[in-house]
Amino acid sequence: MNTVMVYFVSALVITTSTPPMGWMQYQQSYSDLKICQQHIKSDEENIKKSLRSYLGNRLVVIQEMQCLTFDEAEKRNTKLGH
């Protein structure tokens, strides 16, 4: 049985919350990593605007964006203290 990998546009953000650093994921999923990565490249500014709008004054900086599975983001957030 093949396992389908599902990727999400994920952003490493620093906020005024505790802990301050964490990975946030969009709800839209991609079954192809390259398509997810292309979405980040082609729509990066709109993704950043969306994060700024959602987080408001809590956002300090958007460190980076990657395509991650739910499990990858969860493991990274656990390491960051979430």
C-alpha positions as CSV (number, residue, x, y, z in Angstrom):
1,M,0.0,0.0,0.0
2,N,1.4,3.4,-1.0
3,T,1.3,6.3,1.4
4,V,0.3,9.6,-0.2
5,M,2.4,12.5,1.1
6,V,0.4,15.7,1.6
7,Y,2.3,19.0,1.8
8,F,1.2,22.4,3.1
9,V,2.6,25.8,2.6
10,S,4.3,26.4,5.9
11,A,5.9,29.5,7.4
12,L,8.3,29.9,10.2
13,V,7.2,33.0,12.0
14,I,8.5,34.9,15.0
15,T,5.7,36.5,17.1
16,T,5.1,38.2,20.4
17,S,3.5,34.9,21.7
18,T,5.2,32.4,23.9
19,P,7.1,30.5,22.6
20,P,7.8,33.2,20.0
21,M,8.9,31.0,17.1
22,G,6.7,28.5,15.3
23,W,5.7,26.9,12.0
24,M,2.2,27.9,10.7
25,Q,0.5,25.9,8.0
26,Y,-2.1,26.8,5.4
27,Q,-5.1,24.5,5.1
28,Q,-4.7,24.0,1.4
29,S,-2.9,20.7,0.8
30,Y,-0.8,19.6,-2.2
31,S,-0.1,15.9,-3.1
32,D,2.9,17.0,-5.1
33,L,5.9,18.7,-3.4
34,K,6.9,20.6,-6.6
35,I,3.5,22.1,-7.1
36,C,3.5,23.3,-3.5
37,Q,7.0,24.8,-3.9
38,Q,5.9,26.5,-7.1
39,H,2.9,28.0,-5.3
40,I,5.2,29.6,-2.8
41,K,7.4,31.0,-5.5
42,S,4.6,32.4,-7.6
43,D,2.5,33.7,-4.7
44,E,5.0,34.6,-2.0
45,E,3.9,38.2,-1.5
46,N,0.3,37.3,-1.2
47,I,1.1,34.5,1.3
48,K,3.1,37.0,3.4
49,K,0.3,39.6,3.2
50,S,-2.1,36.9,4.4
51,L,0.1,36.0,7.4
52,R,0.5,39.7,8.3
53,S,-3.2,40.2,8.2
54,Y,-3.9,37.1,10.2
55,L,-1.3,37.7,12.9
56,G,-1.6,41.5,13.0
57,N,0.6,43.1,15.7
58,R,1.7,39.8,17.0
59,L,3.9,39.2,14.0
60,V,7.5,40.2,14.3
61,V,9.0,38.6,11.2
62,I,8.4,35.8,8.7
63,Q,11.7,33.8,8.8
64,E,11.1,31.5,5.8
65,M,8.5,29.5,3.9
66,Q,8.7,25.8,3.0
67,C,6.4,23.0,2.0
68,L,6.1,20.6,4.9
69,T,3.9,17.7,5.8
70,F,1.7,18.0,9.0
71,D,4.1,15.6,10.8
72,E,7.2,17.6,9.8
73,A,5.7,20.8,11.1
74,E,4.5,19.2,14.3
75,K,8.0,17.8,15.0
76,R,9.7,21.1,14.3
77,N,7.2,22.9,16.5
78,T,7.8,20.4,19.3
79,K,11.5,21.2,19.1
80,L,10.6,24.9,19.4
81,G,8.7,24.3,22.6
82,H,5.1,24.0,21.4
